Amino acid sequence: MAMARKETDHPDYHFIKVVMTNGTEYTTRSTYGKEGDTLNLDIDPNTHPAWTGGQQQLLDRGGRVSRFNSKFAGLGLGGKK
């Protein structure tokens, strides 16, 4: 017995404006928001270290990173020097 498909199985796919961190804008199709909405990016390929090749600082909250580094220092896994 086959199940009847609903008319709304797929989300609405429409045009939105995307604003990059440096202010540049482009129009693309998306399921975000509704037709004509604006998506302001906080992180994009212009600023994120994964794309820019920059160094990312690791926050050591409560000494967790320090404890990890000291616990596994003898394994020689190429930690920070």
C-alpha positions as CSV (number, residue, x, y, z in Angstrom):
1,M,0.0,0.0,0.0
2,A,1.6,3.3,-1.1
3,M,1.5,6.4,1.1
4,A,0.1,9.5,-0.5
5,R,2.6,12.3,-0.8
6,K,1.8,15.6,0.7
7,E,2.0,18.7,-1.5
8,T,4.3,20.4,1.1
9,D,7.1,17.8,1.2
10,H,9.7,20.3,0.0
11,P,10.5,23.6,1.6
12,D,9.9,26.9,-0.2
13,Y,12.9,27.7,-2.4
14,H,13.1,31.4,-3.2
15,F,15.5,34.4,-3.8
16,I,17.2,36.1,-0.8
17,K,20.0,38.7,-0.5
18,V,23.2,37.7,1.3
19,V,25.4,40.4,2.9
20,M,29.0,39.4,3.6
21,T,31.0,40.8,6.5
22,N,32.7,43.4,4.3
23,G,29.4,44.7,3.0
24,T,29.3,43.1,-0.4
25,E,25.9,41.6,-1.4
26,Y,24.7,39.0,-3.7
27,T,21.4,37.3,-4.5
28,T,20.9,33.6,-4.3
29,R,18.2,31.0,-3.9
30,S,17.6,29.5,-0.5
31,T,15.1,28.0,1.9
32,Y,16.1,30.7,4.5
33,G,13.3,33.0,5.6
34,K,10.9,34.2,2.9
35,E,11.2,35.7,-0.6
36,G,13.3,39.0,-0.4
37,D,14.7,38.5,3.1
38,T,18.3,39.5,3.9
39,L,20.8,37.1,5.5
40,N,23.7,39.1,7.2
41,L,26.7,36.8,7.7
42,D,28.8,37.0,10.9
43,I,31.4,34.6,9.5
44,D,32.3,34.2,5.8
45,P,35.2,33.2,3.5
46,N,36.6,36.8,3.8
47,T,37.1,36.6,7.6
48,H,37.2,33.0,8.8
49,P,40.6,31.4,9.5
50,A,39.6,28.2,7.7
51,W,39.5,30.1,4.4
52,T,42.0,32.9,5.1
53,G,44.8,30.7,6.5
54,G,45.0,32.7,9.7
55,Q,45.9,31.4,13.1
56,Q,43.0,30.6,15.4
57,Q,43.5,31.0,19.1
58,L,42.3,28.2,21.4
59,L,40.6,29.4,24.6
60,D,41.8,27.4,27.6
61,R,38.7,27.4,29.9
62,G,39.5,25.8,33.3
63,G,42.9,24.6,32.2
64,R,41.5,21.8,30.1
65,V,43.9,22.3,27.2
66,S,46.8,22.5,29.6
67,R,45.8,19.3,31.3
68,F,45.3,17.5,27.9
69,N,48.7,18.7,26.7
70,S,50.5,17.6,29.8
71,K,48.7,14.2,29.9
72,F,49.5,13.3,26.3
73,A,52.9,15.2,26.0
74,G,54.9,12.0,25.8
75,L,53.0,10.6,22.8
76,G,54.9,12.9,20.4
77,L,51.8,13.9,18.4
78,G,53.4,17.2,17.3
79,G,51.7,19.5,19.8
80,K,52.4,23.2,20.0
81,K,56.1,24.2,20.4
